[in-house]
Amino acid sequence: MSQQTSRRAFLSARILRQDSDAIRPPGAAVLGFGELCTKCGDCVPACPEGIITVDADGFPVVELNTGSCTFCGACARSCAADALVVERLSDWPWRAAIEGAACLSIRGVSCRLCQDSCDHGAIRFRLQLGGRAEPKLDLDTCTGCGACAHVCPADAVTFERHANYQSEEIQ
């Protein structure tokens, strides 16, 4: 069964922007999420962490700066429209990125909250001259759960889509 793009969605460029920078809940369809999602909002109260909200267009988004995701699948199980599917939970494409200029530790302030909150050990600090420490992020270990972003007092942790990311360490 082929899905057709509505004229309104096409003209508003929703098809082009629907998955650009928005972090959709785990299990979201990579392509066609905007066509599958009915904007019912059932995934919002289903999230035990309370990190799913609704964007200006009515689509669910994950706010990783307010808490971390446990990838429990409650949001996907609540989705009757199959826009979120439990079997796609492991396809979560988001990984943390650390904005160097904003990071307190790079600026000489003793802070390693992101490392302390990462249960997977994806963030380590390398000591530098002058009492600074530079964060190093291992993308192979990072799950994109958001525990590091949630605790960062400088909002230095962002998230980038790495659908087919290569095994590498951010330098």
Contact map, one row per residue, 1 for C-alpha under 8 A:
111000000000000000000000000000000000000000000000000000000000000000000000000000000000000000000000000000000000000000000000000000000000000000000000000000000000000000000000000
111100000000000000000000000000000000000000000000000000000000000000000000000000000000000000000000000000000000000000000000000000000000000000000000000000000000000000000000000
111110000000000000000000000000000010000000000000000000000000000000000000000000000000000000000000000000000000000000000000000000000000000000000000000000000000000000000000000
011111000000000000000000000000000000000000000000000000000000000000000000000000000000000000000000000000000000000000000000000000000000000000000000000000000000000000000000000
001111101100001000000000000000000010000000000000000000000000000000000000000000000000000000000000000000000000000000000000000000000000000000000000000000000000000000000000000
000111111100000000000000000000000000000000000000000000000000000000000000000000000000000000000000000000000000000000000000000000000000000000000000000000000000000000000000000
000011111110000000000000000000000000000000000000000000000000000000000000000000000000000000000000000000000000000000000000000000000000000000000000000000000000000000000000000
000001111111000000000000000000000000000000000000000000000000000000000000000000000000000000000000000000000000000000000000000000000000000000000000000000000000000000000000000
000011111111111000000000000000000000000000000000000000000000000000000000000000000000000000000000000000000000000000000000000000000000000000000000000000000000000000000000000
000011111111111000000000000000000000000000000000000000000000000000000000000000000000000000000000000000000000000000000000000000000000000000000000000000000000000000000000000
000000111111110000000000000000000000000000000000000000000000000000000000000000000000000000000000000000000000000000000000000000000000000000000000000000000000000000000000000
000000011111110000000000000000000000000000000000000000000000000000000000000000000000000000000000000000000000000000000000000000000000000000000000000000000000000000000000000
000000001111111110000000000000000000000000000000000000000000000000000000000000000000000000000000000000000000000000000000000000000000000000000000000000000000000000000000000
000000001111111111000000000000000100000000000000000000000000000000000000000000000000000000000000000000000000000000000000000000000000000000000000000000000000000000000000000
000010001100111111000000000000010100000000000000000000000000000000000000000000000000000000000000000000000000000000000000000000000000000000000000000000000000000000000000000
000000000000111111110000000000000000000000000000000000000000000000000000000000000000000000000000000000000000000000000000000000000000000000000000000000000000000000000000000
000000000000111111111000000000000000000000000000000000000000000000000000000000000000000000000000000000000000000000000000000000000000000000000000000000000000000000000000000
000000000000011111110100000000001100000000000000000000000000000000000000000000000000000000000000000000000000000000000000000000000000000000000000000000000000000000000000000
000000000000000111111111000001001000000000000000000000000000000000000000000000000000000000000000000000000000000000000000000000000000000000000000000000000000000000000000000
000000000000000111111100000000000000000000000000000000000000000000000000000000000000000000000000000000000000000000000000000000000000000000000000000000000000000000000000000
000000000000000010111110000000000000000000000000000000000000000000000000000000000000000000000000000000000000000000000000000000000000000000000000000000000000000000000000000
000000000000000001111111000000000000000000000000000000000000100000000000000000000000000000000000000000000000000000000000000000000000000000000000000000000000000000000000000
000000000000000000101111100000000000000000000000000000000000111000000000000000000000000000000100000000000000000000000000000000000000000000000000000000000000000000000000000
000000000000000000100111110100000000000000000000000000000001110000000000000000000000000000000000000000000000000000000000000000000000000000000000000000000000000000000000000
000000000000000000000011111100000000000000000000000100000001110000000000001100000001000000000000000000000000000000000000000000000000000000000000000000000000000000000000000
000000000000000000000001111100000000000000000000000000000000000000000010101100000001000110110000000000000000000000000000000000000000000000000000000000000000000000000000000
000000000000000000000000111110000000000000000000000000000000000000000000100100000011111111110000000000000000000000000000000000000000000000000000000000000000000000000000000
000000000000000000000001111111001000000000000000000000000000000000000000000100000011100110000000000000000000000000000000000000000000000000000000000000000000000000000000000
000000000000000000000000001111111000000000000000000000000000000000000000000000000011100100000000000000000000000000000000000000000000000000000000000000000000000000000000000
000000000000000000100000000111111000000000000000000000000000000000000000000000000000000000000000000000000000000000000000000000000000000000000000000000000000000000000000000
000000000000000000000000000011111000000000000000000000000000000000000000000000000000000000000000000000000000000000000000000000000000000000000000000000000000000000000000000
000000000000001000000000000011111111000000000000000000000000000000000000000000000000000000000000000000000000000000000000000000000000000000000000000000000000000000000000000
000000000000000001100000000111111111100000000000000000000000000000000000000000000010000000000000000000000000000000000000000000000000000000000000000000000000000000000000000
000000000000011001000000000000011111100000000000000000000010000000000000000000000000000000000000000000000000000000000000000000000000000000000000000000000000000000000000000
001010000000000000000000000000011111110000000000000000000000000000000000000000000000000000000000000000000000000000000000000000000000000000000000000000000000000000000000000
000000000000000000000000000000011111110000000000000000000000000000000000000000001110000000000000000000000000000000000000000000000000000000000000000000000000000000000000000
000000000000000000000000000000001111111100000000000000000010000000000000000000001110000000000000000000000000000000000000000000000000000000000000000000000000000000000000000
000000000000000000000000000000000011111100000000000000000000000000000000000000001000000000000000000000000000000000000000000000000000000000000000000000000000000000000000000
000000000000000000000000000000000000111110000000000000000111000000000000000000000000000000000000000000000000000000000000000000000000000000000000000000000000000000000000000
000000000000000000000000000000000000111111000000000000000000000000000000000000000000000000000000000000000000000000000000000000000000000000000000000000000000000000000000000
000000000000000000000000000000000000001111111000000001000011000000000000000000000000000000000000000000000000000000000000000000000000000000000000000000000000000000000000000
000000000000000000000000000000000000000111111100000000000000000000000000001001100000000000000000000000000000000000000000000000000000000000000000000000000000000000000000000
000000000000000000000000000000000000000011111110000100000001000000000000011101100000000000000000000000000000000000000000000000000000000000000000000000000000000000000000000
000000000000000000000000000000000000000011111110011111000001000000000000001000000000000000000000000000000000000000000000000000000000000000000000000000000000000000000000000
000000000000000000000000000000000000000011111111010000000000000000000000000000000000000000000000000000000000000000000000000000000000000000000000000000000000000000000000000
000000000000000000000000000000000000000001111111000000000000000000000000011001000000000000000000000000000000000000000000000000000000000000000000000000000000000000000000000
000000000000000000000000000000000000000000111111111100000000000000000000011000000000000000000000000000000000000000000000000000000000000000000000000000000000000000000000000
000000000000000000000000000000000000000000001111110000000000000000000000010000000000000000000000000000000000000000000000000000000000000000000000000000000000000000000000000
000000000000000000000000000000000000000000000011111000000000000000111100000000000000000000000000000000000000000000000000000000000000000000000000000000000000000000000000000
000000000000000000000000000000000000000000011011111100000000000000100000000000000000000000000000000000000000000000000000000000000000000000000000000000000000000000000000000
000000000000000000000000000000000000000000010010111110000000011101111000000000000000000000000000000000000000000000000000000000000000000000000000000000000000000000000000000
000000000000000000000000100000000000000000110010011111000001111000000000000000000000000000000000000000000000000000000000000000000000000000000000000000000000000000000000000
000000000000000000000000000000000000000000010000001111100001111000000000000000000000000000000000000000000000000000000000000000000000000000000000000000000000000000000000000
000000000000000000000000000000000000000010010000000111111111100000000000000000000000000000000000000000000000000000000000000000000000000000000000000000000000000000000000000
000000000000000000000000000000000000000000000000000011111111100000000000000000000000000000000000000000000000000000000000000000000000000000000000000000000000000000000000000
000000000000000000000000000000000000000000000000000001111110000000000000000000000000000000000000000000000000000000000000000000000000000000000000000000000000000000000000000
000000000000000000000000000000000000000000000000000001111110000000000000000000000000000000000000000000000000000000000000000000000000000000000000000000000000000000000000000
000000000000000000000000000000000000001000000000000001111111000000000000000000000000000000000000000000000000000000000000000000000000000000000000000000000000000000000000000
000000000000000000000000000000000100101010000000000001111111100000000000000000000000000000000000000000000000000000000000000000000000000000000000000000000000000000000000000
000000000000000000000001100000000000001010110000000111100111110000000000000000000000000000000000000000000000000000000000000000000000000000000000000000000000000000000000000
000000000000000000000111100000000000000000000000000111100011111000000000000000000000000000000000000000000000000000000000000000000000000000000000000000000000000000000000000
000000000000000000000011100000000000000000000000001110000001111100000000000000000000000000000000000000000000000000000000000000000000000000000000000000000000000000000000000
000000000000000000000010000000000000000000000000001110000000111111100000000000000000000000000000000000000000000000000000000000000000000000000000000000000000000000000000000
000000000000000000000000000000000000000000000000001000000000011111111000000000000000000000000000000000000000000000000000000000000000000000000000111011000000000000000000000
000000000000000000000000000000000000000000000000000000000000001111110000000000000000000000000000000000000000000000000000000000000000000000000000010011100010000000000000000
000000000000000000000000000000000000000000000000001000000000001111110000000000000000000000000000000000000000000000000000000000000000000000000000000001000000000000000000000
000000000000000000000000000000000000000000000000111000000000001111111000000000000000000000000000000000000000000000000000000000000000000000000000011011000000000000000000000
000000000000000000000000000000000000000000000000101000000000000111111100000000000000000000000000000000000000000000000000000000000000000000000000111001000000000000000000000
000000000000000000000000000000000000000000000000101000000000000100111111000000000000000000000000000000000000000000000000000000000000000000000000111000000000000000000000000
000000000000000000000000000000000000000000000000100000000000000000011111000000000000000000000000000000000000000000000000000000000000000000000000100000000000000000000000000
000000000000000000000000010000000000000000000000000000000000000000001111100000000000000010000000000000000000000000000000000000000000000000000000100000000000000000000000000
000000000000000000000000000000000000000000000000000000000000000000001111110000000000000000000000000000000000000000000000000000000000000000000000000000000000000000000000000
000000000000000000000000011000000000000000000000000000000000000000000011111110000000010010000000000000000000000000000000000000000000000000000000000000000000000000000000000
000000000000000000000000000000000000000000100111000000000000000000000001111111000000000000000000000000000000000000000000000000000000000000000000000000000000000000000000000
000000000000000000000000110000000000000001110110000000000000000000000000111111100001000000000000000000000000000000000000000000000000000000000000000000000000000000000000000
000000000000000000000000111100000000000000100000000000000000000000000000111111100111110000000000000000000000000000000000000000000000000000000000000000000000000000000000000
000000000000000000000000000000000000000000000000000000000000000000000000111111110001110000000000000000000000000000000000000000000000000000000000000000000000000000000000000
000000000000000000000000000000000000000001100100000000000000000000000000011111110000000000000000000000000000000000000000000000000000000000000000000000000000000000000000000
000000000000000000000000000000000000000001100000000000000000000000000000001111111111100000000000000000000000000000000000000000000000000000000000000000000000000000000000000
000000000000000000000000000000000000000000000000000000000000000000000000000011111110000000000000000000000000000000000000000000000000000000000000000000000000000000000000000
000000000000000000000000000000000001110000000000000000000000000000000000000000111111000000000000000000000000000000000000000000000000000000000000000000000000000000000000000
000000000000000000000000000000000001100000000000000000000000000000000000000100111111100000000000000000000000000000000000000000000000000000000000000000000000000000000000000
000000000000000000000000001110001001100000000000000000000000000000000000000100111111100000000000000000000000000000000000000000000000000000000000000000000000000000000000000
000000000000000000000000111110000000000000000000000000000000000000000000001110101111110100000000000000000000000000000000000000000000000000000000000000000000000000000000000
000000000000000000000000001110000000000000000000000000000000000000000000000110100111111110000000000000000000000000000000000000000000000000000000000000000000000000000000000
000000000000000000000000001000000000000000000000000000000000000000000000100110000001111110000000000000000000000000000000000000000000000000000000000000000000000000000000000
000000000000000000000000001000000000000000000000000000000000000000000000000000000000111111000000000000000000000000000000000000000000000000000000000000000000000000000000000
000000000000000000000000011110000000000000000000000000000000000000000000000000000001111111110000000000000000000000000000000000000000000000000000000000000000000000000000000
000000000000000000000000011100000000000000000000000000000000000000000010100000000000111111110000000000000000000000000000000000000000000000000000000000000000000000000000000
000000000000000000000000001000000000000000000000000000000000000000000000000000000000001111110000000000000000000000000000000000000000000000000000000000000000000000000000000
000000000000000000000000011000000000000000000000000000000000000000000000000000000000000111111000000000000000000000000000000000000000000000000000000000000000000000100000000
000000000000000000000000011000000000000000000000000000000000000000000000000000000000000111111100000000000000000000000000000000000000000000000001000000000000000000100000000
000000000000000000000000000000000000000000000000000000000000000000000000000000000000000000111110000000000000000000000000000000000000000000000001000000000000000011110000000
000000000000000000000010000000000000000000000000000000000000000000000000000000000000000000011111000000000000000000000000000000000000000000000011000000000000001111100000000
000000000000000000000000000000000000000000000000000000000000000000000000000000000000000000001111100000000000000000000000000000000000000000100111000000000000001111000000000
000000000000000000000000000000000000000000000000000000000000000000000000000000000000000000000111110000000000000000000000000000000000000010100101010010000000111100000000000
000000000000000000000000000000000000000000000000000000000000000000000000000000000000000000000011111000000000000000000000000000000000000010000000000000000000111100000000000
000000000000000000000000000000000000000000000000000000000000000000000000000000000000000000000001111100100000000000000000000000000000001010000000000000000001110000000000000
000000000000000000000000000000000000000000000000000000000000000000000000000000000000000000000000111111100000000000000000000000000000000000000000000000000001110000000000000
000000000000000000000000000000000000000000000000000000000000000000000000000000000000000000000000011111100100000000000000000000000000000000000000000000000001000000000000000
000000000000000000000000000000000000000000000000000000000000000000000000000000000000000000000000001111100110000000000000000000000000000000000000000000000001000000000000000
000000000000000000000000000000000000000000000000000000000000000000000000000000000000000000000000001111110110000000000000000000000000000000000000000000000111000000000000000
000000000000000000000000000000000000000000000000000000000000000000000000000000000000000000000000011111111110000000000000000000000000000000000000000000000111000000000000000
000000000000000000000000000000000000000000000000000000000000000000000000000000000000000000000000000001111111111000000000000000000000000000000000000000000100000000000000000
000000000000000000000000000000000000000000000000000000000000000000000000000000000000000000000000000000111111111100000000000000000001111000000000000000000000000000000000000
000000000000000000000000000000000000000000000000000000000000000000000000000000000000000000000000000111111111100000000000000000000001111000000000000000000000000000000000000
000000000000000000000000000000000000000000000000000000000000000000000000000000000000000000000000000011111111100000000000000000000001000000000000000000000000000000000000000
000000000000000000000000000000000000000000000000000000000000000000000000000000000000000000000000000000011111110000000000000000000111100000000000000000000000000000000000000
000000000000000000000000000000000000000000000000000000000000000000000000000000000000000000000000000000011111111000000000000000000001000000000000000000000000000000000000000
000000000000000000000000000000000000000000000000000000000000000000000000000000000000000000000000000000011001111100000000000000000001000000000000000000000000000000000000000
000000000000000000000000000000000000000000000000000000000000000000000000000000000000000000000000000000011000111110000000000000000000000000000000000000000000000000000000000
000000000000000000000000000000000000000000000000000000000000000000000000000000000000000000000000000000001000011111110000000010000000000000000000000000000000000000000000000
000000000000000000000000000000000000000000000000000000000000000000000000000000000000000000000000000000000000001111111000000000000000000000000000000100110000000000000000000
000000000000000000000000000000000000000000000000000000000000000000000000000000000000000000000000000000000000000111111100001000000000000000000000001110110000000000000000000
000000000000000000000000000000000000000000000000000000000000000000000000000000000000000000000000000000000000000111111100111110000000000000000000000100000000000000000000000
000000000000000000000000000000000000000000000000000000000000000000000000000000000000000000000000000000000000000111111110000000000000000000000000000000000000000000000000000
000000000000000000000000000000000000000000000000000000000000000000000000000000000000000000000000000000000000000011111110000000000000000000000000001100100000000000000000000
000000000000000000000000000000000000000000000000000000000000000000000000000000000000000000000000000000000000000001111111111000000000000000000000001100000000000000000000000
000000000000000000000000000000000000000000000000000000000000000000000000000000000000000000000000000000000000000000011111100000000000000000000000000000000000000000000000000
000000000000000000000000000000000000000000000000000000000000000000000000000000000000000000000000000000000000000000000111110000000000000000001110000000000000000000000000000
000000000000000000000000000000000000000000000000000000000000000000000000000000000000000000000000000000000000000000100111111100000000000000001100000000000000000000000000000
000000000000000000000000000000000000000000000000000000000000000000000000000000000000000000000000000000000000000000100101111100000000000011111100000000000000000000000000000
000000000000000000000000000000000000000000000000000000000000000000000000000000000000000000000000000000000000000001100100111110000000001111000000000000000000000000000000000
000000000000000000000000000000000000000000000000000000000000000000000000000000000000000000000000000000000000000000100000111111000000001110000000000000000000000000000000000
000000000000000000000000000000000000000000000000000000000000000000000000000000000000000000000000000000000000000100100000001111100000111100000000000000000000000000000000000
000000000000000000000000000000000000000000000000000000000000000000000000000000000000000000000000000000000000000000000000000111110000111100000000000000000000000000000000000
000000000000000000000000000000000000000000000000000000000000000000000000000000000000000000000000000000000000000000000000000011111011110000000000000000000000000000000000000
000000000000000000000000000000000000000000000000000000000000000000000000000000000000000000000000000000000000000000000000000001111111110000000000000000000000000000000000000
000000000000000000000000000000000000000000000000000000000000000000000000000000000000000000000000000000000000000000000000000000111111000000000000000000000000000000000000000
000000000000000000000000000000000000000000000000000000000000000000000000000000000000000000000000000000000001000000000000000000011111000000000000000000000000000000000000000
000000000000000000000000000000000000000000000000000000000000000000000000000000000000000000000000000000000001000000000000000000111111100000000000000000000000000000000000000
000000000000000000000000000000000000000000000000000000000000000000000000000000000000000000000000000000001111110000000000000000111111110000000000000000000000000000000000000
000000000000000000000000000000000000000000000000000000000000000000000000000000000000000000000000000000001101000000000000000011110011111000000000000000000000000000000000000
000000000000000000000000000000000000000000000000000000000000000000000000000000000000000000000000000000001100000000000000000011110001111100000000000000000000000000000000000
000000000000000000000000000000000000000000000000000000000000000000000000000000000000000000000000010000001100000000000000001111000000111110000000000000000000000000000000000
000000000000000000000000000000000000000000000000000000000000000000000000000000000000000000000000000000000000000000000000001111000000011111000000000000000000000000000000111
000000000000000000000000000000000000000000000000000000000000000000000000000000000000000000000001110000000000000000000000011100000000001111100100000000000000000000000000110
000000000000000000000000000000000000000000000000000000000000000000000000000000000000000000000000000000000000000000000000011000000000000111111100000000000000000000000001110
000000000000000000000000000000000000000000000000000000000000000000000000000000000000000000000011000000000000000000000000010000000000000011111110000000000000000000000011110
000000000000000000000000000000000000000000000000000000000000000000000000000000000000000000000000000000000000000000000000010000000000000001111100000000000000000000000011100
000000000000000000000000000000000000000000000000000000000000000000000000000000000000000000000000000000000000000000000001110000000000000001111110000000000000000000000000000
000000000000000000000000000000000000000000000000000000000000000000000000000000000000000000000011000000000000000000000001110000000000000011111111100000000000000000000000000
000000000000000000000000000000000000000000000000000000000000000000000000000000000000000000000110000000000000000000000001000000000000000000101111100000000000000000000000000
000000000000000000000000000000000000000000000000000000000000000000000000000000000000000000011111000000000000000000000000000000000000000000000111110000000000001000000000000
000000000000000000000000000000000000000000000000000000000000000100011110000000000000000000000000000000000000000000000000000000000000000000000111111000000000000000000000000
000000000000000000000000000000000000000000000000000000000000000110111000000000000000000000000001000000000000000000000000000000000000000000000001111111000000000000000000000
000000000000000000000000000000000000000000000000000000000000000100111000000000000000000000000000000000000000000001001100000000000000000000000000111111100000000000000000000
000000000000000000000000000000000000000000000000000000000000000000000000000000000000000000000000000000000000000011101100000000000000000000000000011111110000100000000000000
000000000000000000000000000000000000000000000000000000000000000110100000000000000000000000000001000000000000000001000000000000000000000000000000011111110011110000000000000
000000000000000000000000000000000000000000000000000000000000000111110000000000000000000000000000000000000000000000000000000000000000000000000000011111110000000000000000000
000000000000000000000000000000000000000000000000000000000000000010000000000000000000000000000000000000000000000011001000000000000000000000000000001111111000000000000000000
000000000000000000000000000000000000000000000000000000000000000000000000000000000000000000000000000000000000000011000000000000000000000000000000000111111111100000000000000
000000000000000000000000000000000000000000000000000000000000000000000000000000000000000000000000000000000000000000000000000000000000000000000000000000111111000000000000000
000000000000000000000000000000000000000000000000000000000000000000000000000000000000000000000000000001110000000000000000000000000000000000000000000000011111000000000000000
000000000000000000000000000000000000000000000000000000000000000010000000000000000000000000000000000001100000000000000000000000000000000000000000000010011111110000000000000
000000000000000000000000000000000000000000000000000000000000000000000000000000000000000000000000011111100000000000000000000000000000000000000000000010011111110000000000000
000000000000000000000000000000000000000000000000000000000000000000000000000000000000000000000001111000000000000000000000000000000000000000000000000110010011111000000000000
000000000000000000000000000000000000000000000000000000000000000000000000000000000000000000000001111000000000000000000000000000000000000000000000000010000011111100000000000
000000000000000000000000000000000000000000000000000000000000000000000000000000000000000000000111100000000000000000000000000000000000000000000001000000000000111110000000000
000000000000000000000000000000000000000000000000000000000000000000000000000000000000000000000111100000000000000000000000000000000000000000000000000000000000011111000000000
000000000000000000000000000000000000000000000000000000000000000000000000000000000000000000001110000000000000000000000000000000000000000000000000000000000000001111100000000
000000000000000000000000000000000000000000000000000000000000000000000000000000000000000000001110000000000000000000000000000000000000000000000000000000000000000111111000000
000000000000000000000000000000000000000000000000000000000000000000000000000000000000000000111100000000000000000000000000000000000000000000000000000000000000000011111000000
000000000000000000000000000000000000000000000000000000000000000000000000000000000000000000001000000000000000000000000000000000000000000000000000000000000000000001111100000
000000000000000000000000000000000000000000000000000000000000000000000000000000000000000000000000000000000000000000000000000000000000000000000000000000000000000001111110000
000000000000000000000000000000000000000000000000000000000000000000000000000000000000000000000000000000000000000000000000000000000000000000000000000000000000000000011111000
000000000000000000000000000000000000000000000000000000000000000000000000000000000000000000000000000000000000000000000000000000000000000000110000000000000000000000001111100
000000000000000000000000000000000000000000000000000000000000000000000000000000000000000000000000000000000000000000000000000000000000000001110000000000000000000000000111110
000000000000000000000000000000000000000000000000000000000000000000000000000000000000000000000000000000000000000000000000000000000000000111110000000000000000000000000011111
000000000000000000000000000000000000000000000000000000000000000000000000000000000000000000000000000000000000000000000000000000000000000111100000000000000000000000000001111
000000000000000000000000000000000000000000000000000000000000000000000000000000000000000000000000000000000000000000000000000000000000000100000000000000000000000000000000111
